Amino acid sequence: MVRTVTVGVDGSAESLAAADWAAREAARRGVPLRLVHVREPDPFTPPDSFADPETRQHWAQRIPREAANDLARRHPELEITTDQLTGRPPEVLTAVAEQAEVLVIGTRGLGPVAGFLVGSVGLATVARVKCPVVLVRAGTSKEGEPEGAEPPATPRDVVMGLELYRPADELIEFGFDAAARRGAALRVIHGWNPPLVYGVDPVAVDPRLATDLAQESSRNLNEALSHWREKYPDVEVKAQAVVGRAARHLTEASEDASLVVVGRRIRRSPIGFHTGPVAHAVMHHSKAPVAVVPFG
């Protein structure tokens, strides 16, 4: 079975921006693009409803069809298929993602500075899907550029957040692959904080320790990336071990990024699915599209 880049569309500006991003990603990967519209079942239809079920179905089918026609005009080389499915969006998108290399969804933006507003559908989908999920907001065109802006002379960096106590191969490979496909540099950010000893910050007691810890974090980061640098020799890597919360540094870096890549550990807690604090914060505040890569 040929895997696809799959995108959820509902006719909104956010989903159309996601479809545009997904079309370029499918072209980069050389795979078909699949547009999926999920129609929730009508729990109640008034007797005097203006449209019968067949008419409502016809209008629902127009959404993916019109999006596909628009993308086909701009990407004539791309194989595009459409599906109109019924059910709860997180559950349906989770099912269709089983056949996808990447799932793309739109999410509302809060303006050019504030970043994303991720709704319940987006959060539930990201937390369930087993393939990478990319969130795209409206108001941006190619690779996170504001609409109408001239493309940069060189591709914007792909930014990736990386933990060192358990670096994930799935996450690292996705980040390197994304940078390679775009001809962009990969900026890898690892956030660290000095460990507390009996509730005391040892750096405050001995400032020289900060230098030693910083050097050790930088050395460990470069060791974690050494194999991948050999596998992707054409990708320029900018490795940064920085003090402070990783989510804050990733959000700041997203201002100049084409894509931000974060990981999500696959697990099921007693109270439901989780994305993790770093991924959750970056999803809400990034200025660039965000790829959430499951691992574990």
C-alpha positions as a Markdown table, in Angstrom:
| # | Residue | x | y | z |
|---|---|---|---|---|
| 1 | Met | 0.0 | 0.0 | 0.0 |
| 2 | Val | 1.3 | 3.4 | -1.0 |
| 3 | Arg | 1.5 | 5.7 | 2.0 |
| 4 | Thr | 0.3 | 9.3 | 1.7 |
| 5 | Val | 0.5 | 12.7 | 3.2 |
| 6 | Thr | -3.0 | 13.1 | 4.6 |
| 7 | Val | -4.7 | 16.4 | 5.5 |
| 8 | Gly | -8.0 | 17.1 | 7.3 |
| 9 | Val | -10.1 | 19.7 | 5.5 |
| 10 | Asp | -13.3 | 21.4 | 6.6 |
| 11 | Gly | -13.5 | 24.4 | 4.4 |
| 12 | Ser | -12.0 | 26.8 | 6.9 |
| 13 | Ala | -9.0 | 29.1 | 6.2 |
| 14 | Glu | -7.0 | 27.0 | 8.7 |
| 15 | Ser | -7.6 | 23.7 | 6.9 |
| 16 | Leu | -6.9 | 25.3 | 3.5 |
| 17 | Ala | -3.6 | 26.5 | 4.7 |
| 18 | Ala | -2.9 | 23.0 | 6.1 |
| 19 | Ala | -3.9 | 21.5 | 2.7 |
| 20 | Asp | -1.5 | 23.9 | 0.9 |
| 21 | Trp | 1.4 | 22.9 | 3.3 |
| 22 | Ala | 0.5 | 19.2 | 2.9 |
| 23 | Ala | 0.6 | 19.5 | -1.0 |
| 24 | Arg | 4.1 | 20.8 | -0.9 |
| 25 | Glu | 5.2 | 18.1 | 1.6 |
| 26 | Ala | 3.7 | 15.4 | -0.6 |
| 27 | Ala | 5.6 | 16.8 | -3.6 |
| 28 | Arg | 8.8 | 16.8 | -1.6 |
| 29 | Arg | 8.3 | 13.2 | -0.5 |
| 30 | Gly | 7.0 | 12.0 | -3.9 |
| 31 | Val | 3.8 | 10.5 | -2.5 |
| 32 | Pro | 0.1 | 11.1 | -3.1 |
| 33 | Leu | -1.9 | 13.7 | -1.2 |
| 34 | Arg | -5.1 | 12.5 | 0.5 |
| 35 | Leu | -7.7 | 15.1 | 1.5 |
| 36 | Val | -10.1 | 13.9 | 4.2 |
| 37 | His | -13.3 | 15.7 | 5.3 |
| 38 | Val | -14.9 | 14.4 | 8.4 |
| 39 | Arg | -18.6 | 15.0 | 8.8 |
| 40 | Glu | -19.9 | 14.5 | 12.3 |
| 41 | Pro | -23.3 | 12.6 | 12.3 |
| 42 | Asp | -26.3 | 14.9 | 12.8 |
| 43 | Pro | -27.6 | 14.1 | 16.3 |
| 44 | Phe | -30.9 | 15.9 | 15.5 |
| 45 | Thr | -32.5 | 17.1 | 12.3 |
| 46 | Pro | -35.4 | 19.6 | 12.7 |
| 47 | Pro | -38.5 | 18.6 | 10.8 |
| 48 | Asp | -38.4 | 21.9 | 8.8 |
| 49 | Ser | -34.7 | 21.5 | 8.0 |
| 50 | Phe | -33.9 | 23.4 | 4.8 |
| 51 | Ala | -32.0 | 20.4 | 3.3 |
| 52 | Asp | -32.6 | 16.7 | 3.1 |
| 53 | Pro | -29.7 | 14.3 | 4.0 |
| 54 | Glu | -28.7 | 13.9 | 0.3 |
| 55 | Thr | -28.4 | 17.7 | -0.1 |
| 56 | Arg | -26.4 | 18.0 | 3.1 |
| 57 | Gln | -24.1 | 15.2 | 1.9 |
| 58 | His | -23.7 | 16.9 | -1.5 |
| 59 | Trp | -22.6 | 20.2 | 0.2 |
| 60 | Ala | -20.2 | 18.3 | 2.5 |
| 61 | Gln | -18.6 | 16.5 | -0.4 |
| 62 | Arg | -17.9 | 19.9 | -2.1 |
| 63 | Ile | -15.3 | 20.8 | 0.6 |
| 64 | Pro | -12.6 | 18.2 | -0.2 |
| 65 | Arg | -13.5 | 18.3 | -3.9 |
| 66 | Glu | -13.0 | 22.1 | -4.3 |
| 67 | Ala | -9.8 | 22.0 | -2.2 |
| 68 | Ala | -8.5 | 19.2 | -4.4 |
| 69 | Asn | -9.3 | 21.1 | -7.6 |
| 70 | Asp | -7.5 | 24.2 | -6.4 |
| 71 | Leu | -4.4 | 22.2 | -5.4 |
| 72 | Ala | -4.4 | 20.3 | -8.7 |
| 73 | Arg | -4.2 | 23.5 | -10.6 |
| 74 | Arg | -1.2 | 24.6 | -8.6 |
| 75 | His | 0.4 | 21.2 | -8.3 |
| 76 | Pro | -0.4 | 19.4 | -11.6 |
| 77 | Glu | 2.2 | 16.7 | -11.0 |
| 78 | Leu | 0.7 | 15.6 | -7.7 |
| 79 | Glu | -1.7 | 12.7 | -7.3 |
| 80 | Ile | -4.6 | 13.8 | -5.2 |
| 81 | Thr | -7.4 | 11.8 | -3.7 |
| 82 | Thr | -10.4 | 12.8 | -1.6 |
| 83 | Asp | -12.5 | 11.1 | 1.1 |
| 84 | Gln | -15.7 | 12.2 | 2.8 |
| 85 | Leu | -16.1 | 10.3 | 6.0 |
| 86 | Thr | -18.5 | 10.4 | 9.0 |
| 87 | Gly | -17.7 | 10.2 | 12.6 |
| 88 | Arg | -15.9 | 12.0 | 15.4 |
| 89 | Pro | -12.9 | 13.9 | 13.9 |
| 90 | Pro | -10.2 | 12.7 | 16.3 |
| 91 | Glu | -11.2 | 9.1 | 15.9 |
| 92 | Val | -11.6 | 9.2 | 12.1 |
| 93 | Leu | -8.3 | 11.1 | 11.6 |
| 94 | Thr | -6.5 | 8.6 | 13.9 |
| 95 | Ala | -7.8 | 5.8 | 11.7 |
| 96 | Val | -6.9 | 7.3 | 8.4 |
| 97 | Ala | -3.4 | 8.2 | 9.7 |
| 98 | Glu | -2.6 | 4.5 | 9.9 |
| 99 | Gln | -2.0 | 4.8 | 6.1 |
| 100 | Ala | -0.1 | 8.1 | 6.2 |
| 101 | Glu | 3.5 | 9.1 | 6.4 |
| 102 | Val | 2.4 | 12.5 | 7.9 |
| 103 | Leu | -1.0 | 13.8 | 9.0 |
| 104 | Val | -1.5 | 17.6 | 8.6 |
| 105 | Ile | -4.3 | 19.6 | 10.4 |
| 106 | Gly | -5.1 | 23.2 | 10.6 |
| 107 | Thr | -5.4 | 25.2 | 13.8 |
| 108 | Arg | -6.6 | 28.7 | 14.5 |
| 109 | Gly | -4.0 | 31.4 | 14.8 |
| 110 | Leu | -4.1 | 34.2 | 17.3 |
| 111 | Gly | -2.4 | 36.7 | 15.0 |
| 112 | Pro | 1.2 | 37.2 | 13.6 |
| 113 | Val | 2.8 | 37.2 | 17.1 |
| 114 | Ala | 0.7 | 35.2 | 19.5 |
| 115 | Gly | 0.9 | 31.8 | 17.7 |
| 116 | Phe | -1.6 | 29.0 | 17.7 |
| 117 | Leu | -4.8 | 28.3 | 19.4 |
| 118 | Val | -5.1 | 24.5 | 19.4 |
| 119 | Gly | -8.6 | 23.3 | 19.9 |
| 120 | Ser | -9.9 | 20.1 | 21.4 |
| 121 | Val | -10.0 | 18.3 | 18.1 |
| 122 | Gly | -6.3 | 19.2 | 17.4 |
| 123 | Leu | -5.1 | 18.2 | 20.8 |
| 124 | Ala | -7.0 | 14.9 | 20.8 |
| 125 | Thr | -5.8 | 14.0 | 17.4 |
| 126 | Val | -2.1 | 14.8 | 18.1 |
| 127 | Ala | -2.2 | 12.7 | 21.3 |
| 128 | Arg | -3.6 | 9.6 | 19.5 |
| 129 | Val | -2.0 | 9.4 | 16.1 |
| 130 | Lys | 1.0 | 7.1 | 15.6 |
| 131 | Cys | 2.6 | 9.0 | 12.7 |
| 132 | Pro | 4.0 | 12.6 | 12.8 |
| 133 | Val | 1.3 | 15.3 | 13.0 |
| 134 | Val | 1.9 | 18.8 | 11.6 |
| 135 | Leu | -0.2 | 21.7 | 12.8 |
| 136 | Val | -0.5 | 24.7 | 10.4 |
| 137 | Arg | -2.3 | 27.9 | 11.0 |
| 138 | Ala | -4.0 | 30.3 | 8.5 |
| 139 | Gly | -2.2 | 33.5 | 7.6 |
| 140 | Thr | 1.0 | 31.9 | 6.5 |
| 141 | Ser | 2.1 | 30.7 | 3.0 |
| 142 | Lys | 5.1 | 28.8 | 2.1 |
| 143 | Glu | 7.1 | 27.4 | 5.0 |
| 144 | Gly | 5.7 | 29.7 | 7.7 |
| 145 | Glu | 6.2 | 32.9 | 5.7 |
| 146 | Pro | 3.4 | 35.6 | 6.2 |
| 147 | Glu | 1.1 | 35.8 | 3.3 |
| 148 | Gly | 2.4 | 38.1 | 0.6 |
| 149 | Ala | 6.0 | 38.0 | 1.9 |
| 150 | Glu | 8.9 | 37.4 | -0.4 |
| 151 | Pro | 10.5 | 34.0 | 0.1 |
| 152 | Pro | 13.9 | 34.2 | 1.9 |
| 153 | Ala | 17.1 | 33.9 | -0.1 |
| 154 | Thr | 17.9 | 30.8 | 1.8 |
| 155 | Pro | 15.5 | 28.3 | 3.4 |
| 156 | Arg | 14.6 | 29.1 | 7.0 |
| 157 | Asp | 16.0 | 26.7 | 9.6 |
| 158 | Val | 14.2 | 23.6 | 10.7 |
| 159 | Val | 14.2 | 23.8 | 14.6 |
| 160 | Met | 14.1 | 20.6 | 16.7 |
| 161 | Gly | 13.9 | 20.2 | 20.4 |
| 162 | Leu | 15.8 | 17.3 | 21.9 |
| 163 | Glu | 16.0 | 15.6 | 25.3 |
| 164 | Leu | 19.3 | 13.9 | 26.1 |
| 165 | Tyr | 18.4 | 11.5 | 28.8 |
| 166 | Arg | 16.5 | 9.5 | 26.2 |
| 167 | Pro | 17.1 | 10.8 | 22.6 |
| 168 | Ala | 14.5 | 9.4 | 20.2 |
| 169 | Asp | 15.6 | 8.1 | 16.8 |
| 170 | Glu | 12.2 | 8.7 | 15.3 |
| 171 | Leu | 12.3 | 12.4 | 16.3 |
| 172 | Ile | 15.9 | 13.0 | 15.2 |
| 173 | Glu | 15.4 | 11.3 | 11.9 |
| 174 | Phe | 12.3 | 13.3 | 11.1 |
| 175 | Gly | 14.2 | 16.5 | 11.9 |
| 176 | Phe | 17.2 | 15.7 | 9.8 |
| 177 | Asp | 15.0 | 14.4 | 6.9 |
| 178 | Ala | 12.9 | 17.6 | 7.0 |
| 179 | Ala | 15.9 | 19.8 | 6.8 |
| 180 | Ala | 17.4 | 17.7 | 4.0 |
| 181 | Arg | 14.3 | 17.8 | 1.9 |
| 182 | Arg | 14.1 | 21.6 | 2.3 |
| 183 | Gly | 17.8 | 22.2 | 1.8 |
| 184 | Ala | 17.7 | 24.0 | 5.2 |
| 185 | Ala | 19.9 | 23.9 | 8.2 |
| 186 | Leu | 18.8 | 22.0 | 11.3 |
| 187 | Arg | 18.9 | 23.9 | 14.5 |
| 188 | Val | 18.8 | 21.5 | 17.5 |
| 189 | Ile | 17.9 | 22.9 | 20.9 |
| 190 | His | 18.4 | 21.1 | 24.2 |
| 191 | Gly | 17.3 | 23.0 | 27.3 |
| 192 | Trp | 18.9 | 22.1 | 30.6 |
| 193 | Asn | 18.9 | 23.4 | 34.2 |
| 194 | Pro | 21.4 | 22.9 | 36.9 |
| 195 | Pro | 20.3 | 20.1 | 39.3 |
| 196 | Leu | 19.4 | 21.1 | 42.8 |
| 197 | Val | 21.3 | 19.7 | 45.7 |
| 198 | Tyr | 19.3 | 19.5 | 48.9 |
| 199 | Gly | 17.1 | 22.3 | 47.5 |
| 200 | Val | 20.1 | 24.6 | 46.8 |
| 201 | Asp | 21.2 | 25.7 | 43.3 |
| 202 | Pro | 24.9 | 24.7 | 43.2 |
| 203 | Val | 25.7 | 27.2 | 40.5 |
| 204 | Ala | 24.7 | 30.0 | 42.9 |
| 205 | Val | 27.3 | 28.6 | 45.3 |
| 206 | Asp | 30.0 | 28.1 | 42.8 |
| 207 | Pro | 29.5 | 30.0 | 39.5 |
| 208 | Arg | 32.4 | 28.1 | 37.9 |
| 209 | Leu | 30.2 | 25.0 | 37.9 |
| 210 | Ala | 27.9 | 26.6 | 35.3 |
| 211 | Thr | 30.7 | 26.6 | 32.8 |
| 212 | Asp | 31.4 | 22.9 | 33.5 |
| 213 | Leu | 27.8 | 21.9 | 33.2 |
| 214 | Ala | 27.3 | 23.9 | 30.0 |
| 215 | Gln | 30.3 | 22.2 | 28.4 |
| 216 | Glu | 29.1 | 18.8 | 29.5 |
| 217 | Ser | 25.6 | 19.4 | 28.0 |
| 218 | Ser | 27.1 | 20.7 | 24.7 |
| 219 | Arg | 29.4 | 17.7 | 24.5 |
| 220 | Asn | 26.5 | 15.2 | 25.2 |
| 221 | Leu | 24.4 | 16.9 | 22.6 |
| 222 | Asn | 27.0 | 16.7 | 19.9 |
| 223 | Glu | 27.6 | 13.0 | 20.8 |
| 224 | Ala | 23.9 | 12.3 | 20.4 |
| 225 | Leu | 23.9 | 13.9 | 16.9 |
| 226 | Ser | 27.2 | 12.4 | 15.6 |
| 227 | His | 25.6 | 9.4 | 14.0 |
| 228 | Trp | 23.0 | 11.5 | 12.3 |
| 229 | Arg | 25.5 | 14.0 | 11.0 |
| 230 | Glu | 27.3 | 11.1 | 9.2 |
| 231 | Lys | 24.0 | 9.8 | 7.8 |
| 232 | Tyr | 23.0 | 13.3 | 6.6 |
| 233 | Pro | 26.3 | 14.9 | 5.6 |
| 234 | Asp | 24.7 | 17.6 | 3.5 |
| 235 | Val | 22.6 | 19.0 | 6.4 |
| 236 | Glu | 24.2 | 21.9 | 8.3 |
| 237 | Val | 23.6 | 21.3 | 12.0 |
| 238 | Lys | 23.5 | 24.1 | 14.6 |
| 239 | Ala | 23.5 | 22.3 | 18.0 |
| 240 | Gln | 22.6 | 24.5 | 21.0 |
| 241 | Ala | 22.6 | 23.4 | 24.7 |
| 242 | Val | 20.9 | 26.3 | 26.5 |
| 243 | Val | 20.0 | 27.0 | 30.1 |
| 244 | Gly | 16.3 | 27.3 | 30.8 |
| 245 | Arg | 13.0 | 25.8 | 29.7 |
| 246 | Ala | 13.2 | 24.1 | 26.3 |
| 247 | Ala | 9.6 | 25.2 | 25.4 |
| 248 | Arg | 10.6 | 28.9 | 25.8 |
| 249 | His | 13.7 | 28.6 | 23.6 |
| 250 | Leu | 11.8 | 26.6 | 21.0 |
| 251 | Thr | 9.0 | 29.2 | 20.8 |
| 252 | Glu | 11.6 | 32.0 | 20.5 |
| 253 | Ala | 13.4 | 30.1 | 17.7 |
| 254 | Ser | 10.1 | 29.5 | 15.9 |
| 255 | Glu | 10.1 | 33.2 | 14.8 |
| 256 | Asp | 12.7 | 32.4 | 12.2 |
| 257 | Ala | 11.9 | 28.8 | 11.5 |
| 258 | Ser | 10.3 | 27.0 | 8.6 |
| 259 | Leu | 9.2 | 24.1 | 10.9 |
| 260 | Val | 9.5 | 23.3 | 14.6 |
| 261 | Val | 9.9 | 19.6 | 15.4 |
| 262 | Val | 9.1 | 18.2 | 18.9 |
| 263 | Gly | 8.6 | 14.7 | 20.3 |
| 264 | Arg | 5.7 | 13.0 | 22.0 |
| 265 | Arg | 6.3 | 9.9 | 24.0 |
| 266 | Ile | 3.7 | 7.2 | 23.2 |
| 267 | Arg | 1.9 | 6.3 | 26.4 |
| 268 | Arg | -1.6 | 6.0 | 27.8 |
| 269 | Ser | -2.2 | 7.4 | 31.2 |
| 270 | Pro | -5.2 | 6.5 | 33.5 |
| 271 | Ile | -6.9 | 9.8 | 32.6 |
| 272 | Gly | -6.4 | 9.8 | 28.9 |
| 273 | Phe | -3.8 | 10.7 | 26.2 |
| 274 | His | -1.1 | 13.3 | 26.8 |
| 275 | Thr | 1.3 | 15.2 | 24.5 |
| 276 | Gly | 3.9 | 16.2 | 27.2 |
| 277 | Pro | 4.5 | 19.7 | 28.5 |
| 278 | Val | 7.1 | 20.8 | 25.9 |
| 279 | Ala | 5.1 | 19.7 | 22.9 |
| 280 | His | 1.9 | 21.2 | 24.4 |
| 281 | Ala | 3.5 | 24.6 | 25.0 |
| 282 | Val | 5.2 | 24.7 | 21.6 |
| 283 | Met | 1.9 | 23.7 | 19.9 |
| 284 | His | 0.1 | 26.6 | 21.5 |
| 285 | His | 2.8 | 29.3 | 21.0 |
| 286 | Ser | 4.9 | 28.5 | 18.0 |
| 287 | Lys | 5.0 | 31.1 | 15.1 |
| 288 | Ala | 5.9 | 28.4 | 12.6 |
| 289 | Pro | 4.2 | 25.1 | 11.6 |
| 290 | Val | 4.8 | 22.4 | 14.3 |
| 291 | Ala | 5.5 | 18.7 | 13.7 |
| 292 | Val | 4.8 | 16.5 | 16.7 |
| 293 | Val | 6.7 | 13.2 | 16.3 |
| 294 | Pro | 5.6 | 10.2 | 18.4 |
| 295 | Phe | 8.3 | 7.9 | 19.8 |
| 296 | Gly | 8.8 | 5.2 | 22.3 |
